[in-house]
Amino acid sequence: VAEVLSVLALQFPFYFAGNVLVSFLLVQRAVSLITWIAAVTLLVKLAAMASLVPLWGLKAVALSTGLMYAVSCPGLWWASNWIVRRSAREKP
């Protein structure tokens, strides 16, 4: 159990940063960007689970969740920066 919990702890920084970025994108009404990023990260999680669960079992489920959040954060960061740059160009 301790090994699974230690692997689960890897996701916390990505989870909290992702929540902040998703909140920003929701305020900016960028729901379509969030949807695309979520679809990609779902595929990453499914692929990680399919390849790692036979090797590591329950620990792989925790690792795939952390990997999903680790992949979503750069995508959310990119989307947030894109929104900020786009709005800066539109202002006179």
N, C-alpha and C positions, 0 to 999 in steps of 0.2 A: 504494500500500500504506500509506503514511504517513497518508493521509486516513482510511482505514478504521480503522486502529489508534487514531487520535485520537478517532474517533467511539465506538469500543469502550471507550475510557477513561472515557467519561461514565457507564457503567453501574457502575463499581467501588463508589462510595459506597452506591448502592442495593442492590447485590448483597451487600455485607458486612453492612449493616444488616438486610437481609432474612433473612440466615442466622441472625443473632442472634435476631430475632423469631420465626422459624420454630422454632428450638430451644426458645425459651420456650413457644411454643404446643404443641409436642410433649410437653414435660414436663408441661404442664397437660392433656394428652390431648384437645386441641381439633382433632382431625384433620379433622372435618367443616368447620370454619371454614377450615382451610388448603386443603381441596379446593375449596370455593366460590371462594376468592380466586384459586387457581390456574386455575380454569375461566374466570373473568373476564379474568385477565391473558393467558390463551391467546387468547381472542377479540380482545383489544386487539392482541396481536402479529400475529395473522393479518390483521386489518384494516389495520394499519400496513404490513405487507409487501405486501398486495394493492394498496394505494394508492401506496406510495412506491417500490417496486422498478421499475416502469416509468419513473419519473423519474430515480432515482439509482443503480439497479443494486445492486452489492454493498454500497455504503455504506448503502443503505436497510435491508439485513438487519441490519447492526450497529446502526443507529439504532432499528429496531423492537425489538431485544433490550433496549437501554437504556430505551426507553419502557415495555416490559413490566415491568422492574424498578422503574422510577419510579412506575408505577401500583400495583404490588403492595405497596410499602412503606407508603403511607398505609393501605391495607386491613389489612395485618398489624399496624400500629400501633394502629388502631382495635380490632381483635380482641383484642390484648394488653391494652389499657386496659379493654375490656369485661370480660375475664376477671378482671382485678385488682379492678375495682369490684364485680363480682358476688361475688367471694370475700370482699371487705371487708364487704359487707352481710350475708353469711351468718354471720359470726363474731359472737358475743355481746358 
